[in-house]
Amino acid sequence: MSTPGPILVLNGPNLNMLGTRQPEVYGSATLDDVVQLCRQTAARYGREIDAFQSNSEGALIDRIHRARGIESGIVINPGGLTHTSVALRDALVIPELPIVEVHISNVHAREEFRHHSYISPIATAVVAGMGIQGYAAAIEFLIHR
Ligand SMILES: O=C(O)[C@@H]1C=C(O)[C@@H](O)[C@H](O)C1
């Protein structure tokens, strides 16, 4: 049986600033730390990841379109686009690709406007509040589902 394709790990706006941006909320780990954690988690099971981060909605959508036929699942932290983007939600409706939405912080314990996600209704699973371990949990879920 062939090994499933890589898992695509997507990070949206401002997540390139991890480690510097509000460490009291998002912790001290950098985006590179997140990608390394995801890569190491997948490698334990002989699997690979592809990682992409953009502050631009359109670039994220273009990358999601390219995942078809290449990646086997998507782990996405949409950043603030979580709470605003119908276009990103629409791009993620890909029947053959499972989607896990990840938030480092517990968005439900924060400002009201962070309590709604356009992505959650079309996601296979949602992780929030686990810090960067949420990315590892998402990778594990996709590998073992
Ligand atoms: O917790 C997180 O990873 C999410 C990250 C962001 O940048 C915020 O806009 C979201 O509201 C929460």
Ligand as a Chemical Component Dictionary entry (heavy atoms), coordinates in Angstrom:
data_LIG
# 
_chem_comp.id                   LIG 
_chem_comp.type                 NON-POLYMER 
_chem_comp.pdbx_formal_charge   0 
_chem_comp.three_letter_code    LIG 
# 
loop_
_chem_comp_atom.comp_id 
_chem_comp_atom.atom_id 
_chem_comp_atom.alt_atom_id 
_chem_comp_atom.type_symbol 
_chem_comp_atom.charge 
_chem_comp_atom.model_Cartn_x 
_chem_comp_atom.model_Cartn_y 
_chem_comp_atom.model_Cartn_z 
_chem_comp_atom.pdbx_ordinal 
LIG O1 O1 O 0 -4.846 31.292 18.500 1  
LIG C1 C1 C 0 -4.483 31.390 17.311 2  
LIG O2 O2 O 0 -3.540 30.703 16.834 3  
LIG C2 C2 C 0 -5.163 32.374 16.362 4  
LIG C3 C3 C 0 -4.195 33.285 15.744 5  
LIG C4 C4 C 0 -4.498 34.545 15.365 6  
LIG O3 O3 O 0 -3.612 35.280 14.699 7  
LIG C5 C5 C 0 -5.768 35.196 15.774 8  
LIG O4 O4 O 0 -6.218 36.171 14.821 9  
LIG C6 C6 C 0 -6.851 34.172 16.042 10 
LIG O5 O5 O 0 -8.005 34.784 16.567 11 
LIG C7 C7 C 0 -6.314 33.094 16.998 12 
# 
loop_
_chem_comp_bond.comp_id 
_chem_comp_bond.atom_id_1 
_chem_comp_bond.atom_id_2 
_chem_comp_bond.value_order 
_chem_comp_bond.pdbx_ordinal 
LIG O1 C1 DOUB 1  
LIG C1 O2 SING 2  
LIG C1 C2 SING 3  
LIG C2 C3 SING 4  
LIG C2 C7 SING 5  
LIG C3 C4 DOUB 6  
LIG C4 O3 SING 7  
LIG C4 C5 SING 8  
LIG C5 O4 SING 9  
LIG C5 C6 SING 10 
LIG C6 O5 SING 11 
LIG C6 C7 SING 12 
# 
